[in-house]
Amino acid sequence: MEEKGDVVLKTIEAYDEFAGDYVQRNSDVDRSRLFLDFFLDGLRSVPGKKLLDVGCAQGRDSKHLANYGYDVIGVDLSEKLLEIARKNAPNLKFCKMDMRNLEFPENSFDGIWAMASFLHIPKQEAKKTLGEFYRVLKKDSLLYICVKEGQGEE
């Protein structure tokens, strides 16, 4: 984290506070199935099986991807959501980690899944964060980022 007033820190606090409600509203994988199927289809041309779920929340998508035979690591900054993820998918690895500073070596992953997480990164840190994704991705890998459509910062 950068400073106490960091917008990302406020986002983490909100997710920690409302983790239970968030999971209730977002537990059905069908909400993202179209996007997951698109990602899985793209992965067919990728030689490896190691994926990073950035902003994994309760591990819903991590678990779904693992069911297709992928070795998935989920990262998030909400400790409450990570606790739920570890209960929901005890065979998967979940780490408390900031996507702006991924603690993995270069060329670690064959794909990154970032469903509705990148949108929490402040605009001035977006390029650096994309650089982190690029750093940990292997050659001929796949990156999926889902953000909201809109105008301006709001």
CORGIQUI-V574658 format. One record per residue. N is the residue number from 0. SS is DSSP state (H for helix, E for strand, - for the rest). PSI is psi in whole degrees, 0 to 359 (none if undefined). Layout:
BEGIN
n = [N/N]
ss = [SS/SS]
psi = [PSI/PSI]
END
This chain:
BEGIN
n = [0/1/2/3/4/5/6/7/8/9/10/11/12/13/14/15/16/17/18/19/20/21/22/23/24/25/26/27/28/29/30/31/32/33/34/35/36/37/38/39/40/41/42/43/44/45/46/47/48/49/50/51/52/53/54/55/56/57/58/59/60/61/62/63/64/65/66/67/68/69/70/71/72/73/74/75/76/77/78/79/80/81/82/83/84/85/86/87/88/89/90/91/92/93/94/95/96/97/98/99/100/101/102/103/104/105/106/107/108/109/110/111/112/113/114/115/116/117/118/119/120/121/122/123/124/125/126/127/128/129/130/131/132/133/134/135/136/137/138/139/140/141/142/143/144/145/146/147/148/149/150/151/152/153]
ss = [-/-/-/-/-/-/H/H/H/H/H/H/H/H/H/H/H/-/H/H/H/H/H/H/H/-/-/-/H/H/H/H/H/H/H/H/H/H/H/H/H/H/H/-/-/-/-/-/-/E/E/E/E/E/-/-/-/-/-/H/H/H/H/H/H/H/-/-/-/-/E/E/E/E/E/E/-/-/H/H/H/H/H/H/H/H/H/H/-/-/-/-/E/E/E/E/-/-/-/-/-/-/-/-/-/-/-/-/E/E/E/E/E/E/E/-/-/H/H/H/-/-/H/H/H/H/H/H/H/H/H/H/H/H/H/H/E/E/E/E/E/E/E/E/E/E/-/-/-/-/-/-/-/-]
psi = [154/302/166/325/6/129/327/320/319/323/317/313/319/315/320/318/322/27/314/314/318/314/318/317/339/30/341/116/341/335/331/12/317/316/319/317/321/315/313/321/317/328/344/330/1/129/329/182/10/121/151/124/104/121/49/344/235/6/11/307/327/313/317/314/321/327/342/12/10/147/104/135/129/137/144/166/353/110/324/315/324/323/316/318/317/328/320/328/72/342/354/161/128/133/144/113/145/124/343/345/76/132/50/152/164/150/43/334/148/346/151/131/117/80/111/34/322/333/344/354/129/143/319/348/1/314/317/318/318/325/323/317/312/319/318/350/142/166/145/36/185/134/127/122/128/123/169/147/141/186/142/199/345/none]
END
